Amino acid sequence: MAVKKLEKRLFGTNGVRGIVGKDMTPDLVLSIGLALGSMRKGRIAVGRDSRTSGESLANAVKAGLMAAGCDVVDCGMLPTPALQYLVMHHFDGGAMITASHNPPEYNGVKIIEPDGTEMGDEQTLLLEERIFSRNFDVKSWEHVGSGTTATQLVNDYTDAIIRSVPENIGRNMSVVVDPGCGAASVTTPKILTGLGCRVFSINAQVDGHFPGRLPEPSLDGLKGLADLVRSTGSAFGVAHDGDADRAVFVDENGRFIEENQEFALVADHICRKHSGVVVTPVSSSLLVETIVKKHGGSVVYTPVGSIYVARTMRDLLEKGEPVVFGGEGNGGLIFPDHQFCRDGGMTATMMVAILAGSDLPLSTLIDQLPVFHMIKEKIRVAHPEHLIELLAESCKTYHIDRTDGLRITKGDAWALVRQSGTEPLVRVMVESAVPDSARKFFQELMDYISPVLKHE
């Protein structure tokens, strides 16, 4: 099934983001609210993460929505997947004020459709056209919308996750949570406690300055989490990005688990019980496909971006395909029985379920996975499209997939060469189960690329 990205001017793969006061202003967010309210009538939910600018920008989008005649319900501070869950069950649309993993000076807006997924490319282009042309359906005084607050609704989300697994599945299990001072501070500790776990936390105070670590849960930023896991004898540690649509883990020894290994471990758990289709972007490790095929399942690849994964999952299910799981190799996993978006809280719950059903520690489960070797590189180039086309010609004897950029397969190695959506560069990723194959294929690609860089 072909899913294609459409070029947008304002919105990226996951909403619109920018530096507050420079690119991201109340005026811009007001116009986004006006455009959304002109397209989606009814009750619209608004949420935000913990950023210092969140309340200001939430008020701006609410003003636009109400001016266009929508009734707005402010759900307060909560994770993006929590707002998506609430929209799916209670509202006609939503707007989330978040910049996800970006640094504290950034903020942004994600638009949520009635089914809980982020707005797709075609509708986003229509939204952008309204913003740029100032084509807003501004209502007269007697038809403006109302505004109410319902911060308690987040409990619907946490309760649903707790109910998704057997009662007290985490009893006798200690875990450590690092929400990074973000939105998961108000949800993931509560969820894991509700599963029966003994929960320790670090960076769990809500603070938009992100004093403990940056919103991106990187290896360097998780030393405190790893230390606390070891000192408490916990089964694992989990960390989230700013809006908690992703979850990453450290094992009982404090070792960081690479996100593709995390994806593969959860896929193994799910596909053992229900073999079927797993949906993931072309950037995901072949490790995931290897695990899925071991259980008799199959993988469908999409362009990079969770929205393409989520919508492909829904489309396949509507066609009768047995879709059981999906996600990205960055800790953003999608559980279709729960909802069609990345959900860090649900991912943390799934890790509890995996360990509760195993006699082995997390480190051993990870070490039992097949080993793949990946090389990643960013290459700055003035004309990325030109470079990609030259590579396509140079590698025309190999198998080429153009789902997103170039995915080139040569023997037991594959490479992905993609243009960045925000910078004049291309991202190169090469992987193989054989380290020497990965190195040789990477060098071959660089030999094609180097002459292009010299002539720029």
C-alpha positions as CSV (number, residue, x, y, z in Angstrom):
1,M,0.0,0.0,0.0
2,A,1.6,3.3,-1.1
3,V,1.5,6.1,1.5
4,K,3.1,9.3,0.3
5,K,4.2,12.4,2.1
6,L,2.9,15.7,0.9
7,E,5.0,18.9,1.2
8,K,3.8,21.3,3.8
9,R,4.9,24.8,4.4
10,L,4.3,25.2,8.1
11,F,3.7,21.8,9.7
12,G,6.3,19.1,9.9
13,T,5.9,15.4,10.5
14,N,4.6,16.0,14.0
15,G,2.9,19.3,14.1
16,V,4.4,22.8,13.9
17,R,7.3,23.8,16.2
18,G,9.5,26.8,16.8
19,I,11.4,28.9,19.3
20,V,8.9,30.8,21.5
21,G,8.8,34.5,20.8
22,K,10.6,34.1,17.4
23,D,9.0,31.4,15.3
24,M,6.2,30.3,17.7
25,T,4.1,33.3,18.7
26,P,0.6,33.7,20.2
27,D,-0.4,35.4,16.9
28,L,0.6,32.2,15.0
29,V,-1.2,29.9,17.4
30,L,-4.3,32.1,17.4
31,S,-4.4,31.7,13.6
32,I,-4.0,28.0,14.0
33,G,-7.0,27.9,16.4
34,L,-9.0,30.0,14.0
35,A,-8.2,27.8,11.0
36,L,-8.9,24.6,13.0
37,G,-12.2,26.0,14.3
38,S,-13.2,26.9,10.8
39,M,-12.7,23.3,9.7
40,R,-13.8,21.3,12.7
41,K,-17.0,22.3,14.5
42,G,-18.2,21.1,17.8
43,R,-16.3,20.4,21.1
44,I,-12.5,20.7,20.8
45,A,-10.1,19.5,23.6
46,V,-7.0,21.5,24.3
47,G,-4.0,20.2,26.3
48,R,-0.4,21.2,26.9
49,D,2.9,19.8,28.2
50,S,4.9,21.4,31.0
51,R,6.7,24.1,29.0
52,T,6.7,27.6,30.5
53,S,5.1,28.9,27.4
54,G,2.3,26.3,27.3
55,E,-0.4,28.1,29.1
56,S,0.1,31.3,27.0
57,L,-0.1,29.4,23.8
58,A,-3.0,27.2,25.0
59,N,-4.9,30.4,25.7
60,A,-4.1,31.6,22.2
61,V,-5.4,28.5,20.4
62,K,-8.5,28.4,22.6
63,A,-9.3,32.0,21.7
64,G,-9.1,31.1,18.0
65,L,-11.2,28.1,18.4
66,M,-13.9,29.9,20.4
67,A,-13.9,32.8,17.9
68,A,-14.7,30.3,15.2
69,G,-17.6,29.0,17.1
70,C,-16.2,25.9,18.8
71,D,-16.8,24.9,22.4
72,V,-13.4,24.4,24.0
73,V,-12.6,22.1,26.9
74,D,-9.2,22.7,28.5
75,C,-7.8,19.4,29.7
76,G,-4.8,21.0,31.3
77,M,-1.3,19.6,31.4
78,L,-1.2,16.0,30.2
79,P,0.7,13.8,27.8
80,T,-0.1,14.0,24.1
81,P,-1.4,10.4,24.0
82,A,-3.7,11.2,26.9
83,L,-5.2,14.1,24.9
84,Q,-5.5,11.8,21.9
85,Y,-7.3,9.2,23.9
86,L,-9.7,11.8,25.3
87,V,-10.4,13.2,21.8
88,M,-11.1,9.7,20.5
89,H,-13.7,9.0,23.2
90,H,-15.2,12.4,24.0
91,F,-14.5,15.2,21.5
92,D,-14.7,16.4,17.9
93,G,-11.0,17.3,17.6
94,G,-8.1,18.5,19.7
95,A,-5.1,20.8,19.8
96,M,-2.0,19.9,21.8
97,I,0.5,22.6,22.8
98,T,3.9,20.7,22.8
99,A,7.3,20.6,21.3
100,S,7.8,17.0,22.3
101,H,11.6,16.3,22.7
102,N,12.8,19.8,21.6
103,P,14.7,22.0,24.1
104,P,12.8,24.2,26.6
105,E,12.8,27.3,24.4
106,Y,10.7,25.5,21.8
107,N,7.0,24.9,21.7
108,G,4.5,23.9,19.1
109,V,1.0,22.6,18.1
110,K,-0.2,19.2,17.2
111,I,-3.7,18.9,15.7
112,I,-5.8,15.9,16.7
113,E,-8.5,14.4,14.6
114,P,-11.8,12.9,16.0
115,D,-10.3,9.4,15.8
116,G,-7.4,10.4,18.0
117,T,-4.8,10.4,15.3
118,E,-2.8,13.5,14.3
119,M,-4.1,15.4,11.3
120,G,-2.9,13.9,8.0
121,D,-1.1,15.7,5.2
122,E,-4.1,16.4,3.0
123,Q,-6.2,18.1,5.8
124,T,-3.1,19.8,7.1
125,L,-2.5,21.4,3.7
126,L,-6.1,22.7,3.9
127,L,-5.4,24.0,7.4
128,E,-2.3,25.8,6.2
129,E,-4.1,27.4,3.3
130,R,-6.6,28.9,5.7
131,I,-3.8,30.2,7.8
132,F,-1.8,31.8,5.0
133,S,-4.9,33.2,3.3
134,R,-6.5,34.3,6.6
135,N,-9.7,32.5,5.5
136,F,-11.3,32.1,8.9
137,D,-14.9,31.5,9.8
138,V,-15.1,34.2,12.6
139,K,-18.5,34.1,14.3
140,S,-20.6,37.1,15.5
141,W,-21.1,37.7,19.2
142,E,-24.1,35.4,19.6
143,H,-22.4,32.4,18.0
144,V,-18.9,32.4,19.6
145,G,-18.0,29.2,21.5
146,S,-17.7,28.6,25.2
147,G,-14.7,27.6,27.3
148,T,-14.6,25.1,30.2
149,T,-12.0,23.2,32.1
150,A,-11.9,19.4,32.7
151,T,-8.5,18.5,34.1
152,Q,-9.9,15.4,35.8
153,L,-10.5,13.8,32.4
154,V,-6.8,12.6,32.3
155,N,-8.0,9.9,34.8
156,D,-9.9,8.2,31.9
157,Y,-6.6,7.7,30.1
158,T,-4.6,6.4,33.1
159,D,-7.5,4.1,34.2
160,A,-7.8,2.6,30.7
161,I,-4.1,1.7,30.6
162,I,-4.3,0.1,34.1
163,R,-7.4,-1.9,33.0
164,S,-5.6,-3.1,29.8
165,V,-3.5,-5.7,31.7
166,P,-4.3,-8.2,34.5
167,E,-4.9,-6.6,38.0
168,N,-1.8,-6.1,40.1
169,I,0.4,-7.5,37.3
170,G,3.4,-5.5,38.6
171,R,3.2,-6.7,42.2
172,N,6.6,-7.4,43.8
173,M,8.2,-5.4,41.0
174,S,10.2,-2.2,41.6
175,V,10.5,0.3,38.7
176,V,12.0,3.8,38.3
177,V,10.3,6.5,36.3
178,D,12.1,9.6,34.8
179,P,9.4,11.9,33.2
180,G,12.1,14.5,32.7
181,C,9.9,17.2,34.4
182,G,7.5,16.8,31.5
183,A,3.8,15.8,31.2
184,A,4.3,12.2,32.2
185,S,5.1,13.4,35.7
186,V,1.3,13.4,36.3
187,T,0.6,10.0,34.6
188,T,3.3,7.3,34.4
189,P,4.0,7.1,38.2
190,K,0.3,6.8,38.8
191,I,-0.1,4.1,36.0
192,L,2.7,2.0,37.3
193,T,1.5,2.3,40.9
194,G,-1.9,1.2,39.7
195,L,-0.3,-1.9,38.2
196,G,1.0,-2.8,41.7
197,C,4.6,-1.7,41.1
198,R,6.7,-0.1,43.8
199,V,7.6,3.1,42.0
200,F,10.7,5.3,42.5
201,S,11.0,8.6,40.5
202,I,13.5,11.1,39.4
203,N,12.8,14.4,37.6
204,A,9.1,13.9,38.4
205,Q,8.4,17.5,39.4
206,V,6.6,19.5,36.8
207,D,9.0,22.2,35.6
208,G,9.1,23.7,32.1
209,H,12.7,24.7,32.6
210,F,13.6,21.0,32.5
211,P,16.3,21.3,35.3
212,G,17.1,17.6,35.6
213,R,17.7,16.9,31.9
214,L,16.6,18.0,28.5
215,P,13.2,16.7,27.2
216,E,15.0,14.3,24.8
217,P,15.7,11.1,26.8
218,S,19.2,10.6,25.5
219,L,21.8,8.2,26.8
220,D,23.8,11.1,28.3
221,G,20.8,12.5,30.1
222,L,19.8,9.2,31.8
223,K,22.7,8.7,34.1
224,G,20.6,9.6,37.1
225,L,17.9,7.2,36.1
226,A,20.5,4.4,35.6
227,D,22.0,5.1,39.0
228,L,18.7,5.0,40.8
229,V,17.7,1.7,39.1
230,R,20.9,0.1,40.4
231,S,20.7,1.5,43.9
232,T,17.0,0.5,44.4
233,G,17.4,-3.0,42.8
234,S,14.6,-2.1,40.3
235,A,13.6,-4.3,37.4
236,F,14.0,-1.4,34.9
237,G,13.9,2.3,34.5
238,V,11.7,4.2,32.0
239,A,12.1,7.7,30.7
240,H,9.9,9.9,28.5
241,D,10.2,12.9,26.3
242,G,8.4,16.1,27.1
243,D,5.0,15.0,26.0
244,A,5.4,11.3,26.8
245,D,4.4,9.8,23.4
246,R,7.7,7.9,23.6
247,A,9.3,5.7,26.2
248,V,12.9,4.5,26.5
249,F,14.4,2.1,29.0
250,V,17.4,1.1,31.0
251,D,17.7,-2.5,32.3
252,E,18.2,-3.7,35.8
253,N,22.0,-2.9,35.5
254,G,21.3,0.6,34.3
255,R,22.3,-0.2,30.7
256,F,20.5,1.9,28.1
257,I,18.3,-0.2,25.7
258,E,18.6,0.9,22.1
259,E,15.1,1.8,20.9
260,N,15.0,-0.7,18.0
261,Q,15.8,-3.5,20.6
262,E,12.9,-2.1,22.7
263,F,10.6,-2.3,19.7
264,A,11.7,-5.8,18.8
265,L,11.2,-7.0,22.4
266,V,7.7,-5.7,22.6
267,A,7.0,-7.1,19.1
268,D,8.2,-10.5,20.2
269,H,5.9,-10.4,23.2
270,I,2.8,-9.4,21.1
271,C,3.5,-11.6,18.1
272,R,4.0,-14.7,20.3
273,K,0.3,-14.4,21.2
274,H,-1.1,-12.9,18.1
275,S,0.9,-13.2,14.9
276,G,-0.1,-10.7,12.2
277,V,1.0,-7.4,10.6
278,V,3.4,-5.0,12.2
279,V,3.6,-1.5,10.7
280,T,6.8,0.6,10.9
281,P,8.7,3.2,8.9
282,V,11.5,2.4,6.5
283,S,14.0,3.7,9.1
284,S,13.4,0.9,11.5
285,S,16.0,-1.8,12.1
286,L,15.7,-5.1,10.3
287,L,15.7,-6.6,13.8
288,V,12.0,-5.8,14.0
289,E,11.2,-7.6,10.8
290,T,13.3,-10.6,11.8
291,I,11.4,-11.0,15.1
292,V,8.0,-10.6,13.5
293,K,8.7,-13.1,10.7
294,K,10.0,-15.6,13.3
295,H,6.4,-15.7,14.6
296,G,4.9,-16.0,11.1
297,G,3.9,-12.3,10.8
298,S,4.7,-9.7,8.2
299,V,5.9,-6.1,8.2
300,V,4.4,-3.2,6.2
301,Y,6.8,-0.2,5.8
302,T,5.7,3.5,5.7
303,P,7.3,6.9,5.4
304,V,9.1,8.1,8.5
305,G,6.7,9.6,11.0
306,S,4.2,8.2,13.5
307,I,1.2,9.7,11.6
308,Y,2.0,7.5,8.6
309,V,2.3,4.4,10.8
310,A,-0.9,5.1,12.6
311,R,-3.0,5.8,9.5
312,T,-1.6,2.8,7.7
313,M,-2.5,0.6,10.6
314,R,-6.1,1.9,10.5
315,D,-6.3,1.5,6.7
316,L,-5.1,-2.1,6.8
317,L,-7.5,-3.0,9.6
318,E,-10.4,-1.5,7.6
319,K,-9.3,-3.8,4.8
320,G,-9.4,-6.8,7.1
321,E,-5.7,-7.2,7.7
322,P,-4.7,-8.6,11.1
323,V,-2.7,-5.6,12.4
324,V,-1.3,-6.3,15.8
325,F,1.3,-3.7,16.5
326,G,3.2,-0.7,15.1
327,G,5.7,2.0,15.9
328,E,9.0,3.6,15.3
329,G,12.6,2.8,16.3
330,N,12.7,5.8,18.6
331,G,10.7,4.5,21.5
332,G,7.3,5.5,20.0
333,L,5.2,2.4,20.0
334,I,1.5,2.1,18.9
335,F,-0.9,-0.5,20.4
336,P,-4.0,-0.8,18.2
337,D,-6.2,-2.4,20.9
338,H,-5.6,0.8,23.0
339,Q,-5.4,3.7,20.4
340,F,-3.7,4.6,17.2
341,C,-0.8,6.9,18.4
342,R,2.5,6.6,20.1
343,D,2.0,6.1,23.8
344,G,4.8,6.2,26.3
345,G,2.5,5.3,29.3
346,M,1.2,2.2,27.5
347,T,4.7,1.2,26.5
348,A,5.9,1.4,30.1
349,T,2.9,-0.8,31.0
350,M,3.8,-3.3,28.4
351,M,7.3,-3.6,29.8
352,V,5.8,-4.5,33.2
353,A,3.7,-7.2,31.5
354,I,6.7,-8.6,29.6
355,L,8.8,-9.0,32.8
356,A,5.9,-10.2,34.9
357,G,5.5,-13.1,32.4
358,S,9.2,-14.0,32.3
359,D,11.7,-15.6,34.7
360,L,14.5,-13.7,33.1
361,P,15.7,-10.2,33.8
362,L,15.4,-7.5,31.1
363,S,19.1,-7.6,30.3
364,T,18.9,-11.2,29.4
365,L,15.8,-10.8,27.3
366,I,17.6,-8.0,25.3
367,D,20.8,-10.1,25.0
368,Q,18.8,-12.9,23.5
369,L,17.7,-10.8,20.5
370,P,19.6,-11.1,17.2
371,V,22.4,-8.6,16.8
372,F,22.4,-6.0,14.0
373,H,25.0,-3.3,13.4
374,M,23.9,0.2,12.3
375,I,25.9,3.2,11.1
376,K,24.3,6.6,11.1
377,E,25.7,9.8,9.5
378,K,24.4,13.3,8.8
379,I,25.7,15.0,5.6
380,R,25.3,18.7,5.0
381,V,24.7,19.4,1.4
382,A,23.2,22.4,-0.5
383,H,21.0,20.3,-2.8
384,P,19.9,17.2,-1.0
385,E,17.5,16.2,-3.8
386,H,20.3,16.2,-6.3
387,L,22.5,14.0,-4.1
388,I,19.7,11.5,-3.6
389,E,19.0,11.2,-7.3
390,L,22.7,10.7,-8.1
391,L,22.8,7.9,-5.5
392,A,19.7,6.3,-7.1
393,E,21.5,6.2,-10.4
394,S,24.7,4.9,-8.9
395,C,22.9,2.1,-7.1
396,K,20.3,1.3,-9.8
397,T,21.5,-2.3,-9.9
398,Y,20.4,-2.8,-6.3
399,H,16.9,-3.0,-5.0
400,I,15.6,0.5,-4.3
401,D,12.5,1.4,-2.3
402,R,11.3,5.1,-2.6
403,T,8.7,5.0,0.2
404,D,10.7,7.8,1.9
405,G,14.0,8.9,0.4
406,L,16.0,5.9,-0.9
407,R,16.0,2.6,0.9
408,I,18.7,0.5,-0.9
409,T,19.2,-3.2,-0.3
410,K,22.5,-4.9,-1.2
411,G,22.8,-8.5,-0.2
412,D,22.6,-8.7,3.6
413,A,22.9,-4.9,4.1
414,W,20.4,-2.1,3.6
415,A,20.7,1.7,3.7
416,L,18.3,4.6,4.0
417,V,19.2,8.0,2.6
418,R,16.7,10.7,3.4
419,Q,16.5,14.4,3.1
420,S,15.9,16.3,6.4
421,G,12.7,18.1,6.6
422,T,14.2,21.0,8.5
423,E,17.8,21.4,7.5
424,P,19.9,21.3,4.2
425,L,21.3,17.8,4.9
426,V,20.7,14.1,4.2
427,R,20.6,11.4,6.8
428,V,22.4,8.2,5.9
429,M,21.7,4.9,7.8
430,V,23.3,1.6,7.0
431,E,22.6,-1.7,8.7
432,S,23.5,-5.4,8.5
433,A,23.8,-8.4,10.8
434,V,27.4,-8.6,9.6
435,P,29.5,-5.7,10.8
436,D,31.9,-5.8,7.8
437,S,29.0,-5.7,5.4
438,A,27.6,-2.6,7.0
439,R,31.0,-0.9,7.0
440,K,31.7,-1.8,3.4
441,F,28.3,-0.7,2.1
442,F,28.5,2.6,4.1
443,Q,32.0,3.3,2.5
444,E,30.6,2.5,-0.9
445,L,27.8,5.1,-0.5
446,M,30.3,7.6,0.8
447,D,32.5,7.0,-2.2
448,Y,29.5,8.0,-4.4
449,I,28.7,11.0,-2.2
450,S,32.1,12.5,-1.7
451,P,32.6,13.8,-5.3
452,V,29.2,15.6,-5.1
453,L,30.3,17.4,-1.9
454,K,33.6,18.5,-3.4
455,H,31.8,20.3,-6.3
456,E,29.3,22.2,-4.2
